[in-house]
Amino acid sequence: MKSDKIILGIDPGTNIMGYGVIKSDQLKLKLIQYGVIHLKKYSNHGTKLKMIFDKINELINDYKPDEISIEAPFYGKNVQSMLKLGRAQGVAIVAALNKEIPIIEYAPKKIKQSVTGNGNASKEQLSEMVMRILNFKKDNSIKKFDATDALGAAICHFYQKSSNRNTKKSWEQYVDSNKERIIK
């Protein structure tokens, strides 16, 4: 991972979509922006999808992310809700791919595990940990957890990329210091 990277996190939804932008500078994370897109006022599902596409494009143009992290749909009891959520996620993915930005999907449990250390953490616990990591207090106008969920997705991606890099580096160090064990 290059030392100066912008990551856009997305928590897709058809009523409220959360987004969060962070900047990684080596091992430090900095909050750039976060918020929600209110879609409940639109009754037509197609209109909601267009609004999602337009907003993701706007965020990409404004913040020029190097990578995008998106929360995977979570299977609930309502199949229709799941289908609508999948469409919302798909539109966000297409917006990113249209700009040739790598997009990585993480399951909600993976995000919670990565950020809080507990895959079964509550939304409140995830929100609190996100605010601690990024050193900010949530804006009172954002009462839902969609924005901090999106920031959680971005932080999770940073941690996953960092741990992959460290694993590679540790294997390289192991090979360098154990050349006699290498079978050619």
N, C-alpha and C positions, 0 to 999 in steps of 0.2 A: 504494500500500500504506500503510495507516495506520501510524503510528509504533510502535504497541505491538500486536504480533500474535503469536498462538500458532499454531504449525504442528505437526500430528501427522504424522509419517512412518511408513509401513507397508511392511514387506517381507513380502508374503504367503507362506504356506507351509502345507502340510498336516501336516508333522511338527513344524516349528518356525516360528513367526511372530515376526518382529522388529517392535518399535515404538520410536519415539523422539519426544520432545516437546521442541521448542525455542521460545524466545521471541525475537522480533526487536524491538529497540528502536532505531529509525532504522537505522543501519548496523551495529549490534552484535548478535551472536547470543549467547544464553545457553542452556545445557543445563538443561532442567527435569527430565526423566526419560527413562530408556530401559530396555529389557528384552526378554525373549523369553517366548513362550507355548509351553510344551511340549505337543504334541498327539500325540506318538508312542504314548503309553500308551492312547489310544483306538483300538480296532480298527474301529469303525463310522465310515465317512466322514461320514454325516449328523451324528453326534455331534460330530465335529471341526468341521464347519461351524457348528453351533450354538454351540460354545465360542468360535469366532472372532467370531461375531456378538455374543455376550454380552460378550466382552472389549473389542471395539471400542466398544460402547455404554458400558461401564464407563470406558474411557479418555476418551471424549467427555464423560461426566458429570463425571469428576474434573478434567479439564484445560480443558474448554470451548474447544477449538481453533476458530480463525476459518477455517482451511482445512486440508485434508488432502491429503497427497502420497503416492502409492502407486507402488511399482515395478511396471511392466508385466511380465506373464509372459514368460519367456524361452524360446524354442522350443528344446527339446533333441531327443534321439533317441527318447525314449519318449513316445508319443502319450497313453497313459493318464495319465502323470504330468502332462503338459501340461493335460489336461482337468481333473484334480483341482486343479491350481494355479489354473486359470481360475475354477473354482467358488469357491475360497477367496478369490480377489481379488474376485469378484462379490459375495460375502457381505459383505466389508469395505466395498465401495462402497455397497451397499444400506443398511448400518448408518449410513454418513455421510449419504447422501441422505435417509434417514428422519428425520434431525435437521436437514435443510436446510442442511448444511454443504457448501460447494463442495469437490469432490474432483478432483484433477488427477493424471493418470497420466504417468509418465516411463519411457522405456526404460532398461534398465540401462546402456547405453553413454552415454546422455545424462547420467545421474547421475554416472557416473565422469568424463566430460568436464568437467562443470560443477564438480565438487569437486576433482579432481586435475589437470585440464588434459589428461588422456589418457583417451580413451574405451575403451582396451584395458587400463587399469590393473587390477592384481590386486585381489582382495578385501583382501589385506593392505595394499596401498598405499592403498586407499580408507579402510580402518579407521584407518590411521596419520594420514591427512590430516584425517579427521573429528575425531579426538582432538586434533589440533593446533588446528583451527579453533575447537572448543568448549572447549579448554583443560582436558582431563580425561584420566585414565588409565582404561582399561577394567577393569571389575570382573573379577577372576580367576574368578568363578563363571560368567561368560559366556565360554565358549571358542569358540563359533561366531561368525560374522560377521553374523548376522541383525540384531542390534540396531544395529550400526554401519552396515549397509546401509540400515536404516530411517532413521537419522539423516542418512545421505547423501541420501536422497530428500527429506527436509525441508529440508536445506541447499540442494540443487539448486533446489527450489521458491522458496526465498528469493532465490537468485541470479537465477533467471529472472524473477521478479516485479520485482526491483530493476532489472535491465537493461532490462526493458520500460518501466518508469517513467522511467529515465534517457534512453532513446531518445526517448520522447515529449517529455520536457523539452528535449532537445537540438534536436528538430525545432521546438518552439515558439520556442526561442531563435533558431534559424536564420530562421524566418519573421519574427520581430520585427525582426531586424537586417537583413533583405533585403526590405523591403516593396516596393521598386521592381521586384522580380522576380516578384511575384505577379500573375498574369493573372486579371482579373475578368470 
